[in-house]
Amino acid sequence: MSDFETKPKFGVILFQSSQGAIGAEKMLEEHKIEYKLIPVPTNLSSNCGFCIRFKWEDREKIEKMLKKSNLGVEKILPI
């Protein structure tokens, strides 16, 4: 990584439905991971109007949890 590249501070999880976003919200609360349910940014596409913003440093832990779930994750992206 060059001096000009920086690690993302946050990421977003895009879902196929709002039920997936709500399910992930509950899962993150149970595991005491900081997150925020937000509207999908206009520059990203999603079938659902909501996404979850999280600290990028928690990405690997979150991905492991989501793989075990059936929440209809569309994408996980840095922002």
Secondary structure, 3 states (H helix, E strand, C coil): CCCCCCCCCEEEEEECCHHHHHHHHHHHHHCCCCEEEEECCCCCCCCCCEEEEEEHHHHHHHHHHHHCCCCCEEEEEEC
